[in-house]
Amino acid sequence: MYKNFTTNICMPSGYAKKLLLIMKITTFLLFLAFMQVSAAGFSQKITYEKSDATLKQLFSEFNKQTGYNIFWSSKRINAAPKINVNFVGVPIEQALKTCLQGLDLTYKIEGKSIVIKDLPVDDQPNAPPKKITITGKVTDTLGVKITGASVVAENVRGIATSTDENGKFVLDVEPGTTLKISFIGFVDEQVVVSEDKKVYNVILREAKSQMEEVVVLAYGKKERKEAVVGSVTTIKPADLKIPASNLTDALAGSAAGIIAFQGSGQPGQDNATFFIRGVTTFGYNVNPLILIDNIELSTNDLARLQVDDIESFSILKDASATALYGARGANGVILVTTKSGKLGKPTINFRLENSISENTQSLKIADPITYMNDFNEAALGRDPTQPVPFNQDKILNTENTINKGPGYNPYVYPAVDWLKMLIKPSTTTQRADLSVSGGTPFARYYVSGSYDLDHGNLVDDPNNNNSDNVKFQNYQLRSNINLNLTKTTEAVVRFSGTFSSYAGPLTTDGTFSSDVYKIALHTSPVLFPAFFPADSANRQTQHILYGAPEALGTPYNNPYALLERGHKNSSESRMLAQLELNQNLNFITEGLAFHGIFSTNRYSYFDSNLAYNPFYYNVSSYNKANNTYVLNWLNQTPGDAEEYLQYFPGTPIISNQLYLQGNIDYSKQLHNHNISANLVFTQQQTVYSNASTLIDALPHRNLGIAGRAAYNYLGKYFTEFNFGYNGSERFSANNRYGFFPTIGVGWLVSEEKWFEPLDKIFTRFKLRASYGLVGNDAISDRRFFYASDVNLNGGASATFGTNAGYSHPGVAINNYADPNVTWETSKQLNIGLEMTLLKNLNIVAEVYNYNRYNILQQRSYIPSTSGLEAPIYANLGKANSKGLDLTLDYKQTINKDLSITGRGNFTYATDKYTSYEEPDYPEAYRHFVGQPIREGYGYIAERLFVDDAEAASSPTQIFSPTGKAPKGGDIKYRDLNGDGIIDSRDETFLGYPSVPEIVYGYGLSTQYKNFDLSAFFQGQAMVSFMIDPNEVSPFVQSTDAYIYGNTQLLQQFADNHWSPGNQNLFALYPRLGVNRDDIENNLQPSTWWLRSGAFMRLKSLEFGYTLPSNISKKLGLKNLRVYFNGLNLYTWSSFKLWDPELGSNGFAYPIQKVYNIGVNVNL
Amino acid sequence: MKLYLKLFCLAIIVIFSGSCKKYLDVVPPDVGTLDYAFRSRDAAENYLFACYSDLQQLNDLNRSAGFTTSSEIIFPFDLPSNPIDITGFSLITGTQNAGNPGLNYWDGTNNGIGMWKSIRRCNTMLANINEPADLTATEKARWIAETKFLKAYYHYYLFRLYGPIPIIDVNLPVEASTAEVKVKRMPVNDVVNYIVGLLDQAIPDLPSTIDNPSKELGRITAPAAMAIKAEVLMTAASPLFNGNPDYANFKDKSGTLLFPAYDATKWQKAADACKAAIDACEAAGLKLNTTFLPAPNVTNLPDSLKTVLTFQNALWQNWDSNPELIWSLSSIWHGQEYCIPRMTQKANQNDGQNPAYYAVPMSTTELFYSNNGVPINEDKTWDYTGRNELRVGDDANFFYIEKGYTTVKSNFDREPRYYGSIGFDGGIWFGNGIYDAKQAHYVAARGVTSLAGPKALEKTNITGYWPKKLANYLTVYDDGFTWTDFQMPVMRMAGLYLLYAEALNEVNGPTPEAISYVDNIRARSGLAGVVSSWANYSNNPTKPTTKDGLRAIIHQERRIELCFEGQSGWDLRRWKELQGVLSVPCKGWSIYESQAVNYYRAVNVEIPVFNTRDYLWPIATNSLVINDNLVQNPFW
């Protein structure tokens, strides 16, 4: 600029130009004065005239006149030519400039000194860059504004912004700067700022396919999909939105690679069981690692998570993807991050849902008369000498009760439909969810709260002043705050709390309401009524006169009394506080960043129980003539019955978790080479309260360093190396640390030149593969294998002395020390193919082969004679699993009103034992090796015995010392080894595994104008389960300790069982019996009870309507959508007794079918 | 700012790297290991108790083959749920099997105790006994002796069940190889010699009496160990193990014969051991308990009832004052609640908790002699054929049978031990809260409406006979259940005397010395001597004069005197008589009938199944697969 000015000054010019010039000069001088105010303060004038003066002479003269010390390097100024000067009252700056004119030198005044130095190459000294203010707007190709797109000046630090909610940005930049505008899912654009253009409207093209998205990887690292070489499936949070208060129930069929099924429909207890790529070990821990915002949490925490709060949901499946989790990643990882605030005004999202749910399928129970007739058949059929359980008088009178005939009495001759009495056909659930998010350049926030209210399906009884029904409430609060502390430092503060409370009937086993359901299924319909109206003797009685069986000892099994007698309240919470720090370390080197997490959370649970001891009565005499009865109080032992409430404290459970993580990230792009690397350090500790043993009370810890190095060339060839180096508290010092390396490669074939001809068909085509090791240290419920576990104070007590008065608790060995026990390791190979066909169809197909070794297993050859008090274990087992994951995605916009999307996925996972220490059975069919994990095991049922004679002459089938020999109509098993005895040597592997080998899901959704409709189907195949005869066999005592009654009779069994009158050798149920020992033969696991668990169901169907934007705007809303949806609406299966997803737990709380209405509002 | 960041990074690195080494050492160095069990005398005493622990579990007679397989007591099987583990009781119905054996003491399953574990504990104790510094030499010697005794007893218990067993003298290390752990079964003689050898080592260091009964009653003494040694040698001399032709060719895999040929000298060894044990016991002040001191509130006690109580008292009297008791496992036996019929209205209302399941089959009731001291089927004066006819209680039998109550003839004119052992319909049940003998309870058991009669199956005595001997007369079943405890003997003087008598008869035939030991026991219960009783009343008067005859008399005497004490199951096995006993159905009365004429019709309540193979337990098939050096017992 100075140069321009000096040349201009010699040029002839017009007046106007002159004026301008003067102004420029003035500006400049002012500017100088402003910038160098200190120097101006010392400014003095020079008066000096000399010809052929050297610079040295001039500088010394200046020094004399002004007092400034002038420093120079003689080497520099000696070369300068001599000049003639004539200064008259010229300021020193002017004088210096004149002296240095034409030389590559400049000066700098610092205090009382002047330094003469080289002129900067490009610039004139002290010339500030000129910035111009530009504005712009970023939109997509359809003109829709893009909020949050980043606008970054390339190669200039600190010049960046992002677009506001209108897609606009303002930025001060120097002309000539290159701006990069980018947004997730769009192709980056670059513009060069020119001096005379102030407005830049940028249109971003959508990325070539929808797959061009960001994937969240281990430790929350975000990576473009293209660059991922491991196997990672991302589920769109919207696809997890089902009308149920449990997230895990949505997992089945929603992502390739997840095997999931739900074993119970009970509120609060309805978590699905899920595995990544099936069960890949027969070791202790088969569950995936669950991380929510990088913190390892439980299945329950995942289940309670609100879908609306989820930002991303990733499933890391292969060694490369999970390697950073080293010792914990062998079973796959589920990684969830929650939403953060986005720049802009507050956005409010509100959702309200109300659901009605009912059983997908209810059990059919036979009527009381059939119950009694079949009970008689069962008892007398086994032992004709027994007294008749229900005589004709009882049956006729009960029939009279049912028909409400003349003089009927439902109390003396009860016929109780317990299920109907206690269980409602349907129940309701309410859910509400509110979130507010937004942000300023300094801080962004996402705050949400939700409330779920699930009701059980128990009947509210007017007799009770408590509400009997289960009420399960779940509150959740979450706050994620991002603070930009400095330009390079970001702090993230996360607080979340999940609070659930249960109120409901007292339960014996803590499983909430299902035991009422279960007890009802195990209570005779005809032995006693739920309660009696007061007879003449009990007019003054204050308490309810509960019915009870005359024949049974305490505790009585009246499900109504169990429901009414008391109340349980429990409360559960997890509170989490997490601080994250993201520090850009560009000042050390470009592309370096630090990321640290400190997180702690506390889980607590407590409960309280209140109950009275009910009074039980039965009818001691009945006067048929005037239809009156006299009651007999059954439980008269003092203390057995009390009218007042008693209190039973529960056991509180508290645990505290502490997590520390530090990452160093580095990434650098050098032309076509992209390098990135990370190093992660983690440590985690969990401490439990109320630990029962010292071993459990010690903190649970692990520690790890993990690293990743990735390189890609041209965005086309990708390679990645990962390792996890983990320490586990479980192993001896020699085995404490495990190293788990993996390598992965990817090739974006469609980017190759030669691929262009195929571009029309394959919009995108990528191949990738990975191979590596991952570990698992959770190999047993035992913690420290290197330390023996000896109970020095119990386990083998003895008592001596008069009246057994002196005792010692004895010593028992719980476990022997074994320093050799080490990690379970999985060697995993994964090959994947990703392609986009015809722009709209995305396909991801992956095959894998995992070899798990060092699976901890009990040594099988230790004979009893060794006398060991605890089994010995070793890393002996091996298992192989392989399978296929397939994902399809389709999106078609037909016109601006109509669009269709479809998705489908398919998971096939098989596994088998490849090495298993077992005794050398002479029978080949008993060996585990080669068999699938979790496959059924039992006898092969041929048919039922024709008659007692055949049963007696067949191979012996007695299975325990208390069992009885079978009779006609009992199950005949195949004598596999032909030794004439049916025993454990004749058992073999049966059917498919109990975990499905195939799980699939597919759905279609369409949008037409403001209406949307979607349907999703889900199913499983290649799965078997066994009806548990111990549970369903009618009339016998339940095996559950807390259930004392006899099992009810399923209608299907009543209709189709072997009896002398129906000698069907393939009847649904074999010959009846009334006690366990009599029918022990039929209780054995066998193909008789084996069923296919395959099913397909219409998992969800949703119809929605979005208010047109012009109307919603008038209402002051951004968006409003009303929707109706349903869950588990219809099921196709060959199994008819109960919902096949329950598997063998047919008497569990049924899976629910839900009808839901919801509204979602955005403000 | 830069400095701050650099410091921050440094701090993080220091924090993380510094804490790594110790971070995973979660287990503190002083967590308890087995070494701590022997650091001091007190800790070692605790371990000694652990060695005793499994032994004391045998106090639960439901686990005992001697108690449950003798058909002295049977258990109803068709209950919807069982208050006890009925595995043992069910074995006599033929449910024993090799796939999943009942009372499996080899593996510790199905209500058996894993006795190899008990042996390992004893070996651990012996290996570490020198560790505690503060253990005195005398105490150490005693503890070593006790542990050796226990080790011997556990081997003996397995020997009785399985015959030839492996001998585990020292523990194999935990990391022993597959080949090492595959132990072999040793021949019967080796096993017996090993057990006897251990006992011989133990006896000198054991105390002759317990000086501190309040703390140590139940610990083994020298006389008790000698009595057990006598029992071991008696077992080895008995037909099951001594020249048993059924097992003559039973070999292990290397061809070694596991059972010995008959050796008559074993009886002499047994007799010597019995005599030595008797001498040691008598020297320690043990003798037949012939004195019964009634409780202070007992009134109107006639001599007849006193004789009954004197017999029962040998079992019931508190151990520390009971001169007859050589050894019991605990001063408390649990199970009285299964033995007492409902005799009061309150008990009837309170019927759920104390069901009298333990039912005595008629075969056992008929073992007891007539009041003339001879078997009822030999007594010339006793109407054996008409024994199931009805008869009404009269004045003469006032203290045995309710006056005016119709019962059956077989309840009349029996020896006092019958009235001391068996409760029956119409029988007087002295005690249970009423201590005036004239007002005593009686059992009314006919039909569902009677107090003691059948209610629901789970509170029913299925034969109509109760094991009265197992219920102390001071125990009350009324409003609730109030226990007055007693101890179940492993060995009492009467049993030891009868062992000696048996051995003497086997060695020398019927001698006055042998008979005198039997007569002493009979005398306590008011019966005349064997010779005179048989001479006067038996239709086989010369029976005591032959070896076989006297053997039969001693066997029956033993079964009567020790009835319900968990002995006869073992005795019948070693005598090889169990198969005969279990070849007849277990009978009871028609309990649902309320009229005497209908009630007193005998019905079969259980058909026992017993084959030759059942004399020894099967080893679980799976154990044979795991250790292929083992051979299965014959016929399994």
Interface residues (C-beta under 8 A of the other chain):
Chain A: D383 T385 Q386 P387 T486 E550 A551 L552 G553 T554 Q583 L585 F587 F594 G596 Q636 T637 L660 G662 F681 Q683 L694 I695 L698 P699 H700 R701 N702 L703 G727 S728 E729 R736 F784 A787 S788 V790 N791 L792 N793 G795 A796 S797 A798 T799 F800 G801 T802 N803 A804 G805 Y806 S807 H808 P809 G810 V811 A812 I813 Y816 A817 S860 Y861 I862 P863 S864 T865 S866 G867 L868 E869 I872 P919 D920 Y921 P922 T956 I958 F959 S960 P961 T962 G963 I981 D983 S984 R985 V1036 Q1037 Y1044 N1046 V1074 N1075 D1077 D1078
Chain B: M1 K2 L5 F8 C9 I12 F16 S19 C20 Y23 L24 D25 V26 V27 P28 V31 G32 T33 L34 Y36 A37 A43 E45 N46 Y47 F49 A50 Y52 S53 D54 L55 Q56 F77 D78 L79 P80 S81 I86 T87 S90 L91 T95 Q96 N97 A98 G99 N100 P101 G102 L103 W106 D107 G108 N110 G114 W116 K117 S118 I119 R120 R121 N123 P166 I168 N171 L172 V174 A176 T178 V181 K182 V183 P213 S214 K215 E216 L217 G218 R219 N318 W319 D320 S330 S331 I332 Q349 N350 G352 Q353 P355 K455 A456 L457 E458 K459 D479 G480 D485 Y592 V603 T621 N622 S623 V625 I626 N627 D628 L630
